[in-house]
């Protein structure tokens, strides 16, 4: 009995240590984030704060950061659409061009006149909607123009100008994220004539095909606009002369003058690195022993569009005593919280993008995992439990569902949302309820509801 208890304690400690270390014993998605700053209105001082926050944004630890060291903010209005990324003519444009031609008119010139005659607010709204409709094409063009897929691959294989063992690449990052021991790595190298083949056959295929790039834009509504709107509604409901109405007017006037903040809605577009067996073979045969410039200038690799998701707004305010003048003080934190929320809703929509986290404690009184509000955990959340098993025939690890867990509503959900000035993501547990007989420390949980 004592021996079993000792083994259990050692296993528990190993899981705790590994869950907090850089190389977690489970496969995480790798994420490279960009932010769109010319969609959505915000004052110039707040925009500077937002830009700084986006450049410094730390990818949540539930993902592996795949930052590639280039400017994270993108101005989509400046992207020139080319080739297949040019939007196809819609039905109304085709009809308009046909009618204009029949009447001997220049369609583009007539459209420009029509827009010029519109109210400025309507024209801006029309231009904004047209830009948003084109975002998948513009972002695809950005990825192609900057050869982001190539840079992501170079990052995966630790591209260097220094040649080592006959190559400018190595598989150390894949080893780290694939959780290979040094002895396993040496055995695999000894069996294979082509460097890296065995590692890619198991870890690489799974890891590289789960490499994502996200682009997020924001819609901002200032705290002052919100309170001005509430003030008007209050005046209609209670008047301004009644005791209740008068108190409400004073309250909203105070908030307009002294409270700074935003209501921020984030929309995120998601792309995935295209990676399969054919591309793996091509990379090893053509690029692994070639100069890095060959890969960076290649047209062989690309990103594929997954989809987009709007997320609910995040409201963040502080009583700064400066009103609108102090909005820039809180713009960064409001934006980062909106980014985190947008990733949560992307996980819910796209199954492959969902975060997996290891179980830490497993017994009748405590079932826990390092996961919280930042990952979108709510009292009604439901998680599936996955057991990681090695498939000898396919030489890879598979995940098998063993049961489901619900949130233990008697205990608080761990709050790990971003706080201004926070350098490291806090570590804490959320508690679950379920059949502990089917569970073991280290099994993975993934949100399904």
Secondary structure, 3 states (H helix, E strand, C coil): CHHHHHHHHHHHHHHHHHHHCCCCCCCCCEEEEEEECCCCCCCHHHHHHHHHHHHHCCCCCCCEECCCCCCCEECHHHCCCCHHHCCCCCHHHHHHHHHHHHCCCCHHHHHHHHHHHCCHHHHHHHHHHHHHHCHHHHHHHHHHHCCHHHHHHHHHCCCCCCCECCECCCCHHHHHHHCCCHHHHHHHHHHCCCCCHHHHHHHHHHHHCCEEEEEEEEEEEEHHHHHHHHHHHHHHHHCCCCHHHHHHHHHHHHHHHHEEEEEEEEEEEEEEECCCHHHHHHHHHHHCCCCHHHHHCCCCCCEEEEEEEECCCEEEEEECCCHHHHHHHHHHHHHHHHHHHHHHHHHHHCHHHCCEEEEEEECCCCEEECCCHHHCCCCCCEEEEEEEEEECCCCEEEEEEEEEEEECCCCCCCCCCCCCCCCCCCCCCEEEECCHHHCCCCCEEEECC
